[in-house]
Amino acid sequence: METLVVDHPLVAHKLTALRDVRTDSPTFRRLADELVTLLAYEATRDVRTVPVSVETPLMTAHGVRLARPAPLVVPILRAGLGMLDGMTRILPTAEVGFLGMIRDEGTLKAQTYATRLPEDLSGRQCYVLDPMLATGGTLAAAVEVLLARGAVDVTAICLLAAPEGVDRMRRTFDGTGKPVRVVTAALDERLNEQGFILPGLGDAGDRLYGVV
């Protein structure tokens, strides 16, 4: 399992604004959208391509296009929806599936309440969108669902990650031979007793959409 913390001044700048408790929901949504696009640029560095030739106004040029089957983007509901536009902006030909997962605040275990995915993901590259990699339970469960359906590799894009979550992902997927990667804007200090990332940015879903 590989972890990539994107080290770029624009990423750091936008993340700092997201952390700020004074940032309102409309601004938070815009910044999250912009930040995801920057993270997606790095996350798709290994997206599969095939060689093609095209005719320019002057001569033949050799290039590439995205391979088939198309990549699958999977936001984890509800907070992952706030990352979808930023991802599909850079990968517009991708297909989109959905996983509804919620963390039980007592046990901190993930529970699935909705699944909208192809039954067969053989040969597919998948990109999971989940703002916060905290305990790692939700993200690990989501990745396991995709791999069980035949995905060839899975990259998770997270705004923030905690060491505990990264360790959970590593324990789950190291040694399995399954290519799994986490791309994030920052690796924060730790989790608190309630399982929230410190210093973090609060509850991403609430800050995106309000408390419901």
Backbone torsions as a table, in degrees:
resi	resn	phi	psi	omega
1	MET	NA	127.5	-176.9
2	GLU	-107.4	140.4	175.1
3	THR	-120.0	128.0	177.7
4	LEU	-119.6	115.8	172.9
5	VAL	-96.2	115.3	-174.3
6	VAL	-75.4	115.2	-177.5
7	ASP	-100.1	94.9	-179.0
8	HIS	-149.1	138.4	-176.3
9	PRO	-61.0	-34.2	178.3
10	LEU	-68.8	-36.6	176.0
11	VAL	-62.9	-47.3	-179.7
12	ALA	-62.9	-40.4	-179.6
13	HIS	-62.3	-48.3	-177.9
14	LYS	-69.4	-36.5	178.6
15	LEU	-65.2	-39.0	178.3
16	THR	-60.4	-42.2	178.2
17	ALA	-66.2	-36.3	177.4
18	LEU	-64.7	-36.4	-179.5
19	ARG	-67.2	-30.3	-171.8
20	ASP	-61.8	123.3	-178.3
21	VAL	-63.6	-20.1	-179.5
22	ARG	-81.2	-9.6	-179.3
23	THR	-72.9	119.9	-177.2
24	ASP	-79.2	169.9	-174.4
25	SER	-60.4	-45.5	179.3
26	PRO	-60.0	-41.1	178.7
27	THR	-69.7	-38.4	178.4
28	PHE	-60.8	-43.8	179.3
29	ARG	-62.6	-42.4	-179.8
30	ARG	-65.1	-44.7	-179.3
31	LEU	-66.1	-40.4	177.9
32	ALA	-62.0	-41.3	178.1
33	ASP	-60.0	-46.6	-179.6
34	GLU	-66.3	-40.9	-178.5
35	LEU	-66.2	-39.8	179.4
36	VAL	-62.1	-39.5	178.9
37	THR	-61.2	-40.0	177.4
38	LEU	-66.3	-42.1	178.4
39	LEU	-67.4	-37.4	-178.9
40	ALA	-63.6	-32.9	178.2
41	TYR	-57.7	-43.6	178.3
42	GLU	-75.5	-37.7	-175.6
43	ALA	-66.6	-27.2	-177.6
44	THR	-96.4	12.8	-178.2
45	ARG	-59.9	-29.6	-179.0
46	ASP	-103.7	16.4	178.0
47	VAL	-60.7	141.5	-173.6
48	ARG	-77.2	138.5	179.2
49	THR	-131.6	164.3	173.7
50	VAL	-128.5	148.0	-179.3
51	PRO	-71.9	141.9	175.3
52	VAL	-141.3	162.6	173.6
53	SER	-121.9	140.7	177.3
54	VAL	-131.5	159.3	177.6
55	GLU	-98.1	118.4	171.6
56	THR	-83.5	175.5	174.9
57	PRO	-61.5	-12.3	-174.8
58	LEU	-115.2	-35.1	-175.6
59	MET	-169.3	-177.9	176.1
60	THR	-78.6	136.2	176.4
61	ALA	-122.3	144.0	180.0
62	HIS	-103.1	132.3	-178.9
63	GLY	-149.4	-153.7	-179.6
64	VAL	-140.2	160.5	168.3
65	ARG	-136.4	161.7	-180.0
66	LEU	-63.6	139.0	-178.0
67	ALA	-76.8	159.7	170.7
68	ARG	-98.7	148.9	-0.6
69	PRO	-71.0	155.9	-176.8
70	ALA	-63.5	149.0	174.3
71	PRO	-59.8	153.8	177.7
72	LEU	-113.8	125.8	176.8
73	VAL	-101.4	129.6	-174.9
74	VAL	-128.5	97.4	172.3
75	PRO	-76.0	140.1	174.1
76	ILE	-90.0	119.0	-176.7
77	LEU	-68.9	145.9	1.5
78	ARG	-97.7	-27.2	-171.3
79	ALA	-64.7	-29.2	179.9
80	GLY	-62.7	-22.7	177.7
81	LEU	-61.2	-31.5	179.6
82	GLY	-68.4	-7.9	179.8
83	MET	-106.0	-7.9	-170.3
84	LEU	-67.2	-46.3	-178.1
85	ASP	-61.6	-41.4	179.6
86	GLY	-62.9	-32.6	179.3
87	MET	-76.9	-47.2	-177.0
88	THR	-73.0	-16.9	174.6
89	ARG	-63.3	-38.2	-178.3
90	ILE	-92.1	-15.7	-178.7
91	LEU	-134.3	65.0	-171.0
92	PRO	-68.8	-21.0	-179.8
93	THR	-85.4	-2.4	-180.0
94	ALA	-68.2	152.6	169.8
95	GLU	-91.5	160.6	-174.2
96	VAL	-125.7	127.4	171.1
97	GLY	-117.5	172.2	-176.6
98	PHE	-136.7	141.3	172.7
99	LEU	-126.6	125.0	174.4
100	GLY	-98.6	111.9	-178.8
101	MET	-134.2	145.1	-180.0
102	ILE	-137.4	144.2	179.2
103	ARG	-92.6	124.3	173.8
104	ASP	-67.7	117.5	-173.9
105	GLU	-70.1	-15.2	176.3
106	GLY	-83.7	-48.5	-177.4
107	THR	-96.1	-15.0	-175.7
108	LEU	63.3	18.5	177.1
109	LYS	-94.2	148.9	-177.9
110	ALA	-84.0	139.7	175.1
111	GLN	-125.1	136.6	179.8
112	THR	-94.7	128.7	179.2
113	TYR	-119.8	-8.5	178.6
114	ALA	-157.5	138.8	178.1
115	THR	-138.0	124.0	175.3
116	ARG	-133.3	82.8	-175.7
117	LEU	-138.9	154.3	170.4
118	PRO	-62.2	142.8	178.3
119	GLU	-66.1	-35.2	-177.2
120	ASP	-113.6	114.5	178.4
121	LEU	-110.3	23.2	-178.2
122	SER	-57.2	128.7	178.4
123	GLY	78.7	5.2	-175.5
124	ARG	-94.8	140.4	165.2
125	GLN	-90.3	134.9	-177.1
126	CYS	-123.3	144.5	177.7
127	TYR	-124.8	115.1	-177.8
128	VAL	-96.4	134.9	-179.5
129	LEU	-111.2	116.2	179.1
130	ASP	-148.1	114.9	-172.2
131	PRO	-57.5	-40.4	-171.5
132	MET	-122.3	119.8	171.0
133	LEU	-96.0	92.8	-175.0
134	ALA	-96.6	-92.2	178.0
135	THR	-75.4	-23.1	-179.4
136	GLY	91.5	-7.7	-176.9
137	GLY	-63.8	-46.3	-178.8
138	THR	-65.3	-48.2	-177.2
139	LEU	-65.8	-42.3	178.8
140	ALA	-61.0	-41.8	179.0
141	ALA	-64.3	-40.2	179.4
142	ALA	-64.7	-44.3	179.9
143	VAL	-63.9	-39.4	178.6
144	GLU	-62.0	-37.4	176.9
145	VAL	-60.6	-45.6	-177.5
146	LEU	-67.6	-43.4	179.7
147	LEU	-65.6	-36.8	179.6
148	ALA	-64.6	-25.4	178.6
149	ARG	-91.1	3.8	172.2
150	GLY	106.6	5.0	178.2
151	ALA	-56.8	139.1	-176.7
152	VAL	-84.5	-29.0	171.2
153	ASP	-159.6	154.4	-175.2
154	VAL	-132.7	129.2	174.0
155	THR	-116.2	126.9	177.1
156	ALA	-100.6	133.3	176.9
157	ILE	-110.1	120.9	-177.1
158	CYS	-129.6	139.2	175.7
159	LEU	-65.9	-42.1	-178.6
160	LEU	-137.5	152.7	175.2
161	ALA	-136.7	149.0	173.4
162	ALA	-106.6	150.5	178.4
163	PRO	-55.6	-36.7	-179.7
164	GLU	-63.0	-39.5	179.5
165	GLY	-69.0	-41.4	177.8
166	VAL	-62.5	-42.1	178.1
167	ASP	-62.4	-40.5	178.6
168	ARG	-62.5	-43.0	179.1
169	MET	-64.3	-40.0	-179.4
170	ARG	-65.2	-44.6	179.2
171	ARG	-63.4	-34.9	-177.1
172	THR	-74.7	-37.7	-168.8
173	PHE	-114.9	-15.2	175.2
174	ASP	-65.2	137.3	177.5
175	GLY	82.2	-2.1	179.1
176	THR	-88.9	-13.3	-175.6
177	GLY	77.0	6.1	179.7
178	LYS	-93.2	122.9	179.9
179	PRO	-74.6	106.7	-179.8
180	VAL	-127.3	137.2	-178.1
181	ARG	-138.6	145.8	174.2
182	VAL	-116.4	126.8	176.0
183	VAL	-115.6	125.8	-174.4
184	THR	-143.4	160.3	178.5
185	ALA	-81.8	-22.6	-179.0
186	ALA	-164.5	148.6	171.0
187	LEU	-106.7	108.3	-173.8
188	ASP	-81.4	-174.8	-170.2
189	GLU	-72.4	-53.4	-171.2
190	ARG	-173.7	177.7	171.3
191	LEU	-98.6	150.5	171.7
192	ASN	-89.7	-174.8	-175.1
193	GLU	-64.7	-23.6	179.4
194	GLN	-91.1	1.4	178.5
195	GLY	83.7	18.4	176.5
196	PHE	-95.3	145.6	-178.7
197	ILE	-73.5	135.8	175.0
198	LEU	-115.8	134.1	-1.3
199	PRO	-73.1	-23.4	170.8
200	GLY	61.9	-157.9	176.8
201	LEU	-145.8	16.7	-178.0
202	GLY	88.9	-160.9	178.0
203	ASP	-82.5	113.7	-174.3
204	ALA	-62.2	-40.4	179.7
205	GLY	-62.3	-44.6	179.4
206	ASP	-64.7	-37.9	-177.4
207	ARG	-75.6	-26.3	175.7
208	LEU	-77.1	-45.4	-167.4
209	TYR	-121.1	-4.8	-175.3
210	GLY	91.6	166.4	-177.6
211	VAL	-81.8	123.4	179.2
212	VAL	-128.5	NA	NA
